[in-house]
Amino acid sequence: MSLLTRLRLFLVLAAAALLGGCAGYPVDAPAGIGPAKAKLSPATESRRDLIRLPPPKGRVIAAVYGFRDQTGQYKPSPDSSFSTAVTQGAGSILVKALKDSGWFMTVERENLQNLLTERRIIRAADTQQQESAPQLAALLPASILIEGGIVGYESNVKTGGAGARYLGIGLSGMYRTDQVTVVLRAVDIRSGRILNSVSTTKAIYSYQMGLNVFKFVRYKELLEMEVGYTRNEPAQLCVTDAIEAAVIHLIIQGVQDKSWSLRDPEEENSEVFQAYVQEQKGLIPTQVQTDAKTAN
């Protein structure tokens, strides 16, 4: 077998291994291969736990007026300086997470003016049709207010890579880790007391793998070839994961503080409930030790 034939076989096998390893990741086909059908957003790990939570004794009426991006971060160059690093629609993500949990009945507050306008239009139409028009039901008042925001986005928290080259054939890989942090709190509307406050952090991973060849296969015949793969974890899905995890911790803290209760108290020993309880307990001793050292 000639050197050129062996080199071609090696490149085919290397490219197949690289692309085969990438096939397990949920990425769309590159542009030009074919149209991709719209589909539901993939479920995060936290959402799977969110919908498995034990049912409540009664759903809590919650209002969300907004969940803003408080980081002030923009995408790095060469992206536009007007493009923010995280989604500006976190309020909608939070409302969906509260509804999916089955613990909260959310009422519309973020676009309350639009709702009030439509109600006025209905009243005006009913009044013109008949004098004794039926009255619209009163808007449902909330019991708690869900506040907070995206408070942190750190780029390049961890970076690294590795590579090797032999006889003009090289293989390399690089990775980068970003981090997003959200804070969520529940406020009692009647007293203004903060019932619970939770902070969650989610890492955002990006990596790149590449194979390149730069080799003379014959006299005055140069072979140059590159193949690679890059995957960037969507920041929007990471923000969703962090918000859903914060909702779970908020629910569990509320159960422990008697702010709300389970339908069956025995469900407190369920696997998904205890997993998050143990996670909270694992953080408390570290915080206590830190506070003690600061006091000394």
LUMTI-215468 format. One record per residue (C-alpha): x, y, z; residue number from 0; chain. Coordinates in nm, 3 decimals. Layout:
<atoms>
+---------+---------+---------+-----+-------+
|      xx |      yy |      zz |   n | chain |
+---------+---------+---------+-----+-------+
|       X |       Y |       Z | NUM |     A |
...
+---------+---------+---------+-----+-------+
</atoms>
This chain:
<atoms>
+---------+---------+---------+-----+-------+
|      xx |      yy |      zz |   n | chain |
+---------+---------+---------+-----+-------+
|   0.000 |   0.000 |   0.000 |   0 |     A |
|   0.147 |   0.333 |  -0.106 |   1 |     A |
|   0.203 |   0.626 |   0.126 |   2 |     A |
|  -0.069 |   0.830 |  -0.045 |   3 |     A |
|  -0.322 |   0.548 |  -0.012 |   4 |     A |
|  -0.241 |   0.500 |   0.354 |   5 |     A |
|  -0.270 |   0.873 |   0.416 |   6 |     A |
|  -0.608 |   0.887 |   0.246 |   7 |     A |
|  -0.732 |   0.594 |   0.454 |   8 |     A |
|  -0.611 |   0.763 |   0.772 |   9 |     A |
|  -0.789 |   1.088 |   0.686 |  10 |     A |
|  -1.115 |   0.908 |   0.609 |  11 |     A |
|  -1.105 |   0.717 |   0.938 |  12 |     A |
|  -1.012 |   1.029 |   1.137 |  13 |     A |
|  -1.290 |   1.235 |   0.981 |  14 |     A |
|  -1.542 |   0.954 |   1.039 |  15 |     A |
|  -1.439 |   0.927 |   1.404 |  16 |     A |
|  -1.461 |   1.302 |   1.455 |  17 |     A |
|  -1.798 |   1.341 |   1.289 |  18 |     A |
|  -1.930 |   1.023 |   1.447 |  19 |     A |
|  -1.844 |   1.152 |   1.792 |  20 |     A |
|  -2.034 |   1.468 |   1.716 |  21 |     A |
|  -2.347 |   1.287 |   1.600 |  22 |     A |
|  -2.474 |   1.237 |   1.955 |  23 |     A |
|  -2.516 |   1.608 |   2.022 |  24 |     A |
|  -2.846 |   1.786 |   1.945 |  25 |     A |
|  -2.727 |   2.023 |   1.674 |  26 |     A |
|  -2.903 |   2.119 |   1.354 |  27 |     A |
|  -2.768 |   2.036 |   1.010 |  28 |     A |
|  -2.532 |   2.296 |   0.860 |  29 |     A |
|  -2.679 |   2.556 |   0.631 |  30 |     A |
|  -2.729 |   2.431 |   0.277 |  31 |     A |
|  -2.784 |   2.064 |   0.361 |  32 |     A |
|  -3.159 |   2.095 |   0.407 |  33 |     A |
|  -3.438 |   2.272 |   0.596 |  34 |     A |
|  -3.483 |   2.193 |   0.965 |  35 |     A |
|  -3.830 |   2.150 |   1.108 |  36 |     A |
|  -3.928 |   2.364 |   1.405 |  37 |     A |
|  -3.956 |   2.170 |   1.728 |  38 |     A |
|  -4.013 |   2.220 |   2.097 |  39 |     A |
|  -3.720 |   2.347 |   2.299 |  40 |     A |
|  -3.526 |   2.060 |   2.456 |  41 |     A |
|  -3.601 |   1.991 |   2.821 |  42 |     A |
|  -3.326 |   2.081 |   3.066 |  43 |     A |
|  -3.216 |   1.861 |   3.354 |  44 |     A |
|  -3.384 |   2.095 |   3.602 |  45 |     A |
|  -3.715 |   2.085 |   3.413 |  46 |     A |
|  -3.726 |   1.706 |   3.442 |  47 |     A |
|  -3.703 |   1.749 |   3.819 |  48 |     A |
|  -3.944 |   2.042 |   3.817 |  49 |     A |
|  -4.232 |   1.841 |   3.673 |  50 |     A |
|  -4.156 |   1.549 |   3.908 |  51 |     A |
|  -4.200 |   1.753 |   4.225 |  52 |     A |
|  -4.468 |   1.627 |   4.468 |  53 |     A |
|  -4.802 |   1.811 |   4.427 |  54 |     A |
|  -4.888 |   2.099 |   4.663 |  55 |     A |
|  -5.178 |   2.120 |   4.905 |  56 |     A |
|  -5.297 |   2.421 |   4.710 |  57 |     A |
|  -5.150 |   2.630 |   4.432 |  58 |     A |
|  -5.010 |   2.971 |   4.525 |  59 |     A |
|  -5.121 |   3.270 |   4.318 |  60 |     A |
|  -4.803 |   3.443 |   4.204 |  61 |     A |
|  -4.735 |   3.760 |   4.006 |  62 |     A |
|  -4.424 |   3.831 |   3.797 |  63 |     A |
|  -4.376 |   4.193 |   3.692 |  64 |     A |
|  -4.041 |   4.128 |   3.527 |  65 |     A |
|  -3.717 |   3.936 |   3.549 |  66 |     A |
|  -3.455 |   4.166 |   3.403 |  67 |     A |
|  -3.101 |   4.121 |   3.283 |  68 |     A |
|  -2.896 |   4.302 |   3.549 |  69 |     A |
|  -2.554 |   4.194 |   3.421 |  70 |     A |
|  -2.492 |   4.474 |   3.172 |  71 |     A |
|  -2.287 |   4.227 |   2.967 |  72 |     A |
|  -2.266 |   4.229 |   2.589 |  73 |     A |
|  -2.140 |   3.964 |   2.351 |  74 |     A |
|  -1.764 |   3.977 |   2.293 |  75 |     A |
|  -1.610 |   4.093 |   1.966 |  76 |     A |
|  -1.655 |   4.051 |   1.678 |  77 |     A |
|  -2.028 |   4.044 |   1.762 |  78 |     A |
|  -2.222 |   4.368 |   1.776 |  79 |     A |
|  -2.178 |   4.575 |   2.089 |  80 |     A |
|  -2.557 |   4.613 |   2.098 |  81 |     A |
|  -2.615 |   4.238 |   2.134 |  82 |     A |
|  -2.653 |   4.131 |   2.496 |  83 |     A |
|  -2.483 |   3.821 |   2.635 |  84 |     A |
|  -2.804 |   3.677 |   2.785 |  85 |     A |
|  -3.168 |   3.668 |   2.686 |  86 |     A |
|  -3.393 |   3.968 |   2.757 |  87 |     A |
|  -3.700 |   3.745 |   2.785 |  88 |     A |
|  -3.619 |   3.583 |   3.118 |  89 |     A |
|  -3.955 |   3.696 |   3.258 |  90 |     A |
|  -4.139 |   3.473 |   3.012 |  91 |     A |
|  -3.908 |   3.183 |   3.101 |  92 |     A |
|  -3.982 |   3.233 |   3.471 |  93 |     A |
|  -4.358 |   3.240 |   3.417 |  94 |     A |
|  -4.340 |   2.914 |   3.224 |  95 |     A |
|  -4.125 |   2.751 |   3.494 |  96 |     A |
|  -4.371 |   2.855 |   3.767 |  97 |     A |
|  -4.663 |   2.717 |   3.568 |  98 |     A |
|  -4.487 |   2.391 |   3.478 |  99 |     A |
|  -4.404 |   2.323 |   3.843 | 100 |     A |
|  -4.774 |   2.286 |   3.930 | 101 |     A |
|  -4.717 |   2.482 |   4.252 | 102 |     A |
|  -4.809 |   2.830 |   4.131 | 103 |     A |
|  -5.100 |   2.993 |   3.951 | 104 |     A |
|  -4.942 |   3.285 |   3.768 | 105 |     A |
|  -5.139 |   3.598 |   3.683 | 106 |     A |
|  -5.056 |   3.840 |   3.403 | 107 |     A |
|  -4.868 |   4.145 |   3.529 | 108 |     A |
|  -4.579 |   4.206 |   3.289 | 109 |     A |
|  -4.816 |   4.328 |   3.016 | 110 |     A |
|  -5.097 |   4.434 |   3.246 | 111 |     A |
|  -5.176 |   4.747 |   3.042 | 112 |     A |
|  -5.260 |   4.536 |   2.737 | 113 |     A |
|  -5.496 |   4.323 |   2.947 | 114 |     A |
|  -5.670 |   4.628 |   3.091 | 115 |     A |
|  -5.710 |   4.777 |   2.744 | 116 |     A |
|  -5.881 |   4.464 |   2.614 | 117 |     A |
|  -6.112 |   4.457 |   2.915 | 118 |     A |
|  -6.215 |   4.817 |   2.846 | 119 |     A |
|  -6.287 |   4.727 |   2.483 | 120 |     A |
|  -6.510 |   4.438 |   2.595 | 121 |     A |
|  -6.701 |   4.664 |   2.835 | 122 |     A |
|  -6.753 |   4.927 |   2.564 | 123 |     A |
|  -6.881 |   4.666 |   2.317 | 124 |     A |
|  -7.117 |   4.511 |   2.570 | 125 |     A |
|  -7.251 |   4.852 |   2.670 | 126 |     A |
|  -7.336 |   4.940 |   2.310 | 127 |     A |
|  -7.517 |   4.609 |   2.253 | 128 |     A |
|  -7.729 |   4.616 |   2.564 | 129 |     A |
|  -7.770 |   4.835 |   2.865 | 130 |     A |
|  -7.758 |   4.547 |   3.113 | 131 |     A |
|  -7.424 |   4.411 |   2.994 | 132 |     A |
|  -7.273 |   4.132 |   3.202 | 133 |     A |
|  -6.989 |   4.243 |   3.423 | 134 |     A |
|  -6.639 |   4.110 |   3.372 | 135 |     A |
|  -6.498 |   3.909 |   3.659 | 136 |     A |
|  -6.254 |   4.094 |   3.880 | 137 |     A |
|  -5.884 |   4.038 |   3.820 | 138 |     A |
|  -5.736 |   3.770 |   4.043 | 139 |     A |
|  -5.512 |   3.922 |   4.314 | 140 |     A |
|  -5.177 |   3.756 |   4.379 | 141 |     A |
|  -5.062 |   3.619 |   4.713 | 142 |     A |
|  -4.690 |   3.646 |   4.649 | 143 |     A |
|  -4.465 |   3.846 |   4.422 | 144 |     A |
|  -4.178 |   3.670 |   4.243 | 145 |     A |
|  -3.884 |   3.905 |   4.195 | 146 |     A |
|  -3.517 |   3.881 |   4.099 | 147 |     A |
|  -3.311 |   3.881 |   3.783 | 148 |     A |
|  -3.005 |   3.761 |   3.599 | 149 |     A |
|  -2.732 |   3.908 |   3.817 | 150 |     A |
|  -2.412 |   3.769 |   3.668 | 151 |     A |
|  -2.254 |   3.656 |   3.344 | 152 |     A |
|  -1.883 |   3.576 |   3.354 | 153 |     A |
|  -1.692 |   3.494 |   3.035 | 154 |     A |
|  -1.388 |   3.268 |   3.011 | 155 |     A |
|  -1.411 |   3.136 |   3.365 | 156 |     A |
|  -1.207 |   2.840 |   3.244 | 157 |     A |
|  -1.019 |   2.798 |   2.917 | 158 |     A |
|  -0.780 |   2.534 |   2.793 | 159 |     A |
|  -0.685 |   2.301 |   2.517 | 160 |     A |
|  -0.444 |   2.042 |   2.387 | 161 |     A |
|  -0.297 |   1.943 |   2.054 | 162 |     A |
|  -0.036 |   1.730 |   1.884 | 163 |     A |
|   0.130 |   1.718 |   1.541 | 164 |     A |
|   0.336 |   1.445 |   1.381 | 165 |     A |
|   0.474 |   1.440 |   1.029 | 166 |     A |
|   0.246 |   1.721 |   0.921 | 167 |     A |
|  -0.071 |   1.568 |   1.071 | 168 |     A |
|  -0.218 |   1.751 |   1.371 | 169 |     A |
|  -0.512 |   1.710 |   1.605 | 170 |     A |
|  -0.621 |   1.981 |   1.848 | 171 |     A |
|  -0.900 |   2.064 |   2.090 | 172 |     A |
|  -0.996 |   2.372 |   2.289 | 173 |     A |
|  -1.268 |   2.450 |   2.544 | 174 |     A |
|  -1.413 |   2.750 |   2.722 | 175 |     A |
|  -1.647 |   2.785 |   3.018 | 176 |     A |
|  -1.876 |   3.080 |   3.090 | 177 |     A |
|  -2.108 |   3.118 |   3.387 | 178 |     A |
|  -2.452 |   3.269 |   3.444 | 179 |     A |
|  -2.610 |   3.343 |   3.784 | 180 |     A |
|  -2.973 |   3.420 |   3.866 | 181 |     A |
|  -3.139 |   3.530 |   4.191 | 182 |     A |
|  -3.503 |   3.456 |   4.272 | 183 |     A |
|  -3.707 |   3.567 |   4.573 | 184 |     A |
|  -4.066 |   3.534 |   4.692 | 185 |     A |
|  -4.228 |   3.835 |   4.860 | 186 |     A |
|  -4.545 |   3.829 |   5.072 | 187 |     A |
|  -4.769 |   4.096 |   4.918 | 188 |     A |
|  -4.968 |   4.170 |   5.234 | 189 |     A |
|  -4.668 |   4.230 |   5.462 | 190 |     A |
|  -4.385 |   4.292 |   5.213 | 191 |     A |
|  -4.178 |   4.029 |   5.394 | 192 |     A |
|  -3.931 |   3.832 |   5.184 | 193 |     A |
|  -4.026 |   3.471 |   5.232 | 194 |     A |
|  -3.733 |   3.306 |   5.057 | 195 |     A |
|  -3.441 |   3.399 |   4.835 | 196 |     A |
|  -3.242 |   3.165 |   4.611 | 197 |     A |
|  -2.932 |   3.204 |   4.394 | 198 |     A |
|  -2.837 |   2.947 |   4.129 | 199 |     A |
|  -2.540 |   2.923 |   3.892 | 200 |     A |
|  -2.508 |   2.739 |   3.560 | 201 |     A |
|  -2.192 |   2.681 |   3.358 | 202 |     A |
|  -2.198 |   2.735 |   2.980 | 203 |     A |
|  -1.962 |   2.509 |   2.788 | 204 |     A |
|  -1.807 |   2.564 |   2.446 | 205 |     A |
|  -1.546 |   2.349 |   2.275 | 206 |     A |
|  -1.375 |   2.306 |   1.941 | 207 |     A |
|  -1.204 |   2.003 |   1.787 | 208 |     A |
|  -1.001 |   2.006 |   1.469 | 209 |     A |
|  -0.787 |   1.786 |   1.249 | 210 |     A |
|  -0.547 |   1.930 |   0.992 | 211 |     A |
|  -0.294 |   1.788 |   0.749 | 212 |     A |
|  -0.006 |   1.973 |   0.582 | 213 |     A |
|   0.219 |   1.725 |   0.409 | 214 |     A |
|   0.412 |   1.664 |   0.086 | 215 |     A |
|   0.283 |   1.335 |  -0.050 | 216 |     A |
|   0.504 |   1.348 |  -0.361 | 217 |     A |
|   0.763 |   1.574 |  -0.509 | 218 |     A |
|   0.598 |   1.915 |  -0.560 | 219 |     A |
|   0.261 |   1.772 |  -0.451 | 220 |     A |
|   0.138 |   1.926 |  -0.124 | 221 |     A |
|  -0.166 |   1.790 |   0.057 | 222 |     A |
|  -0.349 |   2.036 |   0.282 | 223 |     A |
|  -0.671 |   1.944 |   0.460 | 224 |     A |
|  -0.873 |   2.069 |   0.758 | 225 |     A |
|  -1.179 |   1.929 |   0.931 | 226 |     A |
|  -1.329 |   2.047 |   1.258 | 227 |     A |
|  -1.626 |   2.072 |   1.485 | 228 |     A |
|  -1.740 |   2.343 |   1.726 | 229 |     A |
|  -2.023 |   2.332 |   1.978 | 230 |     A |
|  -2.147 |   2.626 |   2.183 | 231 |     A |
|  -2.403 |   2.552 |   2.453 | 232 |     A |
|  -2.697 |   2.793 |   2.399 | 233 |     A |
|  -2.694 |   3.064 |   2.666 | 234 |     A |
|  -3.075 |   3.083 |   2.658 | 235 |     A |
|  -3.108 |   2.716 |   2.757 | 236 |     A |
|  -2.854 |   2.766 |   3.038 | 237 |     A |
|  -3.051 |   3.064 |   3.171 | 238 |     A |
|  -3.366 |   2.850 |   3.153 | 239 |     A |
|  -3.192 |   2.571 |   3.346 | 240 |     A |
|  -3.075 |   2.814 |   3.616 | 241 |     A |
|  -3.422 |   2.969 |   3.653 | 242 |     A |
|  -3.594 |   2.630 |   3.676 | 243 |     A |
|  -3.342 |   2.515 |   3.939 | 244 |     A |
|  -3.410 |   2.835 |   4.135 | 245 |     A |
|  -3.786 |   2.767 |   4.124 | 246 |     A |
|  -3.730 |   2.416 |   4.262 | 247 |     A |
|  -3.514 |   2.543 |   4.548 | 248 |     A |
|  -3.768 |   2.819 |   4.618 | 249 |     A |
|  -4.047 |   2.561 |   4.647 | 250 |     A |
|  -3.844 |   2.337 |   4.876 | 251 |     A |
|  -3.739 |   2.624 |   5.100 | 252 |     A |
|  -4.102 |   2.732 |   5.124 | 253 |     A |
|  -4.207 |   2.383 |   5.232 | 254 |     A |
|  -3.936 |   2.374 |   5.498 | 255 |     A |
|  -4.031 |   2.722 |   5.623 | 256 |     A |
|  -4.406 |   2.637 |   5.624 | 257 |     A |
|  -4.481 |   2.912 |   5.369 | 258 |     A |
|  -4.672 |   2.647 |   5.172 | 259 |     A |
|  -4.717 |   2.274 |   5.216 | 260 |     A |
|  -4.731 |   1.943 |   5.034 | 261 |     A |
|  -5.058 |   1.762 |   4.964 | 262 |     A |
|  -4.908 |   1.455 |   5.131 | 263 |     A |
|  -4.645 |   1.534 |   5.397 | 264 |     A |
|  -4.490 |   1.193 |   5.337 | 265 |     A |
|  -4.387 |   1.311 |   4.989 | 266 |     A |
|  -4.115 |   1.515 |   5.157 | 267 |     A |
|  -3.913 |   1.192 |   5.159 | 268 |     A |
|  -3.938 |   1.149 |   4.783 | 269 |     A |
|  -3.618 |   1.109 |   4.583 | 270 |     A |
|  -3.638 |   1.434 |   4.387 | 271 |     A |
|  -3.732 |   1.637 |   4.697 | 272 |     A |
|  -3.452 |   1.496 |   4.912 | 273 |     A |
|  -3.194 |   1.543 |   4.636 | 274 |     A |
|  -3.241 |   1.920 |   4.649 | 275 |     A |
|  -3.267 |   1.923 |   5.029 | 276 |     A |
|  -2.927 |   1.754 |   5.052 | 277 |     A |
|  -2.785 |   2.001 |   4.801 | 278 |     A |
|  -2.897 |   2.290 |   5.022 | 279 |     A |
|  -2.760 |   2.122 |   5.333 | 280 |     A |
|  -2.425 |   2.071 |   5.163 | 281 |     A |
|  -2.387 |   2.446 |   5.114 | 282 |     A |
|  -2.494 |   2.558 |   5.460 | 283 |     A |
|  -2.189 |   2.434 |   5.661 | 284 |     A |
|  -1.948 |   2.607 |   5.422 | 285 |     A |
|  -2.134 |   2.935 |   5.460 | 286 |     A |
|  -2.144 |   2.903 |   5.839 | 287 |     A |
|  -1.769 |   2.843 |   5.854 | 288 |     A |
|  -1.703 |   3.143 |   5.631 | 289 |     A |
|  -1.919 |   3.369 |   5.850 | 290 |     A |
|  -1.741 |   3.245 |   6.163 | 291 |     A |
|  -1.399 |   3.322 |   6.017 | 292 |     A |
|  -1.516 |   3.669 |   5.915 | 293 |     A |
|  -1.648 |   3.739 |   6.264 | 294 |     A |
|  -1.315 |   3.640 |   6.420 | 295 |     A |
+---------+---------+---------+-----+-------+
</atoms>
